[in-house]
Amino acid sequence: MFDRDLWREIFQSINMNRTRTLLSGFTVAFAILLFAVLFGIANGLGNTFADAFVDDASNSIFVMSGRTTKAHKGMQAGRRIQFKNEDYDYLKNEFGDKVQYITARIYKSVNASFRNEKNTYDVRACHPDHQYLENTLMAEGRFINQSDLDNKTKVIVIGRLVEEDLFLKTTALGKYVNLNGIQYKVVGVFEDEGGDNEERKIYMPVTTAQQVYGSNDYIDQINLTYNPNMNHDQALAFGRTITNKLKNRFSVASNDQRAIRIRNMAEVNKGVETMTSGLGILILVIGFGTLIAGIVGISNIMIFIVKERTKEIGIRKALGASPKSIVSLILVESVLITTIAGYMGLLAGTGILSWVGPSLETYFIKDPSVSTSLVIGATITLIIAGTIAGYLPAKKASRIKPIVALRDD
């Protein structure tokens, strides 16, 4: 394999047959390029679906209230369903181990100021478990705890971008922020993978919000995560059970779809998995179809190359070349061309993905990329196919008598 004369002959053959070499290389390079681009796009779509829900726990259930659309048990349509602390306690106690984490939410908008800096932010009043439902990452300090709820303390946890907006030359931790005329102590600064919008939010204890904004026990929403040991069907059934229990609790008709609304991530995840699986299979079929086309192309070219070099083989045999050396010459040349072309196709494919990647986000394709090992595996497959395709006719040609090979037309 490392015989200097062998490699000299190979490069001389490539130089003398540039068109043939270019055609062989182009077939392999284009197949690998297309293979890389297709799988890169598929991975980009998968990244888009994954990022869409990155800031929420994958086993979340969101319980929201609205207005009734149907009369039921003597009550007229249009009745407002209002959750309270007792409804939060009911779900927490009723389902026990089926609930992993649970929190209430109250939504407010506030004018926040620190010294000369001012801005408007959304406030989410919540329970301590909210940190795990929202995948909140603490950068400094702590999240809201049970003591804050019990004492209705005026403390807040702010997003990273809130700190950047208001605290230009200092850190926020331990400072006091004015929210609509009331001072709150910053006990934590958080980051969120959900992006800038999530990091411009402020969290406070739900009991503090109830005392400050209305002196009541109202809550806007209840969020929870189900036991992660539940399978897909069990999670969906659990969501339906919550809906039915709350409809009975608030005397809502069973076919009223707006009074009590449930958003179950199990259903969302199933839809995403089905879509990505279908897309993955489609891309796989197209990708392997492209690979097979490349295999057929390189195989045909190898057969043609051997046929074209029959006279050359006859001359080599007449000069004393062994059948083994003739086969090695053809196969090493084939492997060399296929390997270099495959590498060029890989570079071109990844280069195209890097170049067009940012513009593809408009079409919901984020960070399209392809595993290098996958493309290398496809290249090796082409090399093996080319080797097999070249070996059989090369072996046959190496057995031809020199006089017969020299007479070949």
N, C-alpha and C positions, 0 to 999 in steps of 0.2 A: 504493500500500500504506500510505502514511503520511498519507493525506488525513484531516484532522480530521473532516469530515462523515461520511466512510465509517465511521470508528471509533465516532462517536456513534450512527449508525444500528445498528451491530452490537451495541453494549451495550444500546441500547433494545430491540432484538429479543430479546436474551438475557433481559432483565428482564421483558419481556411474556410470554415462553414459558419460565418457570422449570422447569415439569415436564418439558418436552421436553429442555431443556438438562441437567437432572439425570439423566435417563435416558440421554442420549448420553454424558455424562461418566462415569456409573457403569459403563456397558458397557466403556469403554476402561480406566478405573482398575482394575476387577476383573480384566480380562485381564492387565494389566501386573503387578498384585499377585501373582496366581497364578503367572505366569511367573517372577517374581523368587523367590518362595518355593520353587518346584520346583527351579530351578537352584541355589539356595542350599543346599538339602538334599543335592543331588547332590555339590556341592563339599565339603560337610561330611563326607560319607562318604569322599570321596577323601582328605581331610585325615587322617581316622582311619586309613586304610590306610597312608598315607605315614608318619605318626608312629609306627606300630607297629614300623617297621623303621629309624627314623631314626638309632639309635645303632650300627647295624651297616653295614658296607660292603655295597652291593647285590650285589656279586659274590662274596660269602663262601661258603665250604663248611666245615661243622663236622663233624669226624670224631670219633666217640665210640665207646667200647668198652663191652662188657657181658659177659654170660655166654652160652656156647653153649647152644642148645636141642636140638641134634641131635648124635648120635655121628658121628664122621668120622675115617677113617684110624686106626682102633683106639683113638681117644680118646673118652671118655665125654662125655655131655651135662652141662652145668653147669660146664664149665671156665671160669675167669675169664680174660678177655683183658686183659693189662696192657701198655699202651704204655710204651716207654722212649725215651731220647734217640736211640738208633740208628734207631728208627722215624720219628722226626722228621727225622733226617738222610736216611733213605731216601726219604721223600716229596720232600724239598727237592732232592735230587740226581737222583732218577728222572725227574722231570717238567720240570726245567729251566725253559725260557721259558714253559711253560704256567702256572707258578705266579708270581703277582705278589708277594704277601707271604705269609709263613708264620710261625706262632708255636705253641709248646706252651702248655698251661695246667696249673697245679696249683692246686687249690682248698683253702683253709684258712680257719678261723675263729679270730680272735685277740682277746684282751683287750688293748686299747690304752690307754695312759695318758700324760698329760703334766702334770707337777706334780700338782695336785689333781683334774684332770679325767680321767674314765675312761669307756670305752664298749667295746662289742663290734662288730667289723667283719669283713666277708668280705675275704680276701686272694686276689688272683689273681697267681700267679707266672707270668711270661711272658718272651718275647723282645722285642727292640726293635720288631719289625714289628707288634706288637699294637696300637700306637698308631694305625695306619692301618686295621686291621680293625675297631676299635671306634669309629673317628671321635673319638678323644680329643683335646680341645682344651686345650693347655697355657696356663694362666692365669699361672703363675709358674714359673721354673726350667726344667727339662728332663725328658725321659722317660728311661727306662732305656736304656743304650747297651751296645755290645759290650764295652767295657772292664769294665763292671759284671759281665757274664757271665763273662768270662775270669778276673777276680780274685775272683769270688764275694763282692763287696762287700755290706755290710749297709746298703743304701740303699733307700728307698721313695719312691713317688710317691702322694700322697694326693688324694682327691676334695675338691672345694670344701666340701662339708658336713662332712667329717671335720675340716677346718681350723676351721670354725665351731664344731664341738662341743668340740674339745680346746684350741684356741688362742683364748681369749676376748679377751685384751688384747694380743696380739702376733701376728706373722705366723709361719707354719710353716716357711718356707724357711730351711734351714740349721740348724734345731733337731733335737733327738733325741727320738724317740718310743719308749716302751717297749712292745714286743710280746711278751707271754708271758714277760717277764723278760729280754728281749734288746733292747739299744739299736740303733735304726736311724736313720740320718740322712735327713731329708726333703730331697730334691733337686728336687722339683717338686710343683706343685699343679695339678690338671686340672679341667676342666669337661666335661660330657657332655650332649648334647641328649636323651639317653634318660630324663632326669628325676632325681628325688631318689634313687631306689634306686641308680642308677649312680654318683652322686656321693658315695655313702657306701661306696666301695670303696677298697682299698689295693693298689697294684701293687709287686712286688719282682722281682728277677732270678730266673729259674727255677733257675739253678745254686745260688743262695743258699738257696732253699727246699729244694732236694734235700739240701744239706749240713746244714741246721739241723733239718729235719723228717724224719729217717730215715736219713741218710747213704746214699742210693741214687740211681739214675738214673731213677726212675719219673716218668711224667707222666700226667695224667688225661685230657687231650684235646688234639687237634691242630686248629688252625684255619688256614685259608688263603684267599686270594683268587685266583681264576683270572684269566688274562689278559683284560683288558676288551675286547680285540678279538674274543674269541669271541662267536659268536651264541648264541641260546637253545639250539638243538639241540646245538651243540658243547659248551656248558657242561654240559648234562645228560649227554652221552656221557662227558665228562671225569669227572664225579662217579661214574658207573657204573664207569669204569676204575679209579679209586682204590679203590672198594669191592672189586672183583674182585682187584686186586693185594694188598690187605691180607688178604683172606680166604685167598688162596693162601699168603701169608707166615705166617699164624697157623694154617694147616691147619683152616679153618672151612668147613663145607659151603656150597655156593653158594646153597642155599635157606634158610639160617639167617639170619633177619632181625634178631636181637637181639645177636649177638656183635660185629658191626661195623655201626655205624649212621652214616648220612650225612644231614646236613641241608643241602640245596643251595638257596641263595637263588634260583637261576635258576628252580627249580620253584615256589618261593613267589611270586616276582615275576610269573611267567606266570599263576598263579592269580589274583593281585591284578589284573593287567592285564585278564584276561578278565572278571572280576567288575565292575570299574569301567567297562570298555567297554560291557558289557551294560547296566549301570545307566545309563550316560550316554546310550545310544541310547534306552532306555525313557523317561528324563526328557525327552530331546529330542523324541520323538514326542508325549508328553503336553503338553509346553510349546508346541510348534507347533500341536498340536490346539487348545489354549486360545487361542493367538494367532489361528488361523483362525476360531474361534468369535467372537472379538472383532471380526475383520474383517467377518464376515458380519453381526454385530449392528450395527456402526457403518454399514455399507453400507445395510442395511434402514432404519435410522433416517434416513439422509441422503435416501434415496428418498422416504420418508414426509414429511420436512421440505419437500422441493421440491414434492411434490404438495399439501401443506397450504398452501403459500404461493403457489399459482398465481394466486389473485385479487390478492394483494399485488403479484405481478409484473406483472399486467395494469394495475393502478393506476399502478405506477411507469413502465411503458412509455407509458401515456396521458399522464403528466406530462412525458414527454420523456427518460426514462432510457434509456441505450444498453444493448444486450445485454451488452456487456463489463462495464459497471458492475454489472449484476444478477448475472452469474456471479461476479464478484469478491466481491460482498457475501456471497453464500452460501458460497463457498469459504473466504474469510478467517474467517468465523464458525466454519466446521467445523474449520479448522486450529487456531484459538484454543482451542476447547473441547477438542479432542483433545489438544493439547499440555499444557494445564493439568491435565486429567484424568490424562494419562499420567504427569506429574510427581508428582501426588498418589499415584497407584498405586505409583510407584517408592519414594516416601518411606514409604508404608505397608508395602510389602513388605520393605524393608531394616529398617524399625523392628520389624516382627514377628520377623525373623531375629535382630536384636540382643536382643530381649526374651526370646525362648524359647531362644536359643542355648545358654546355660549348662545349662539343664535337658535339652537334647537329647544331652548327652554320655553320659547314662545309656543312651541307645539307640545309642551308637557313632557319633554325628554330632558332629564337633568343628569349632568355628568356622565354622558355616554362613554363607556369604556369596556374593554374586553380583557379577560384573563390571558396573560401571556402564555401560561401553560396550555390553555385550550388551543390557541393558535399554533403553538409549537407542536402540539399533538396532531393538529390537522396537517401541518407541514410534513411531519414524520410519516403520516399516513400516505401523503402524496409521494414521498420519497420511496417508501416501501412498494407502493403500487407501480411507480416508474421502474424500480429495480426488477420487480417480478415481470413486468411487461417487457423489459429489455433483456432479461436473462434467458427466457425461453427461446426467442428467435436468435439471440447471440450464441447460445449453446448449440442450436441447430446449425447455424452458419459456420461455427468453428469446427464442425465435423465434416464439412464439405471438402472434397478433395480439391487441391489447388487448381488443377486443370479445369474442373467444372466451374469453380468460382470465377476463374479468369474469362470463361466463355459467357458468363451471365450478362444479360442485356438489361 
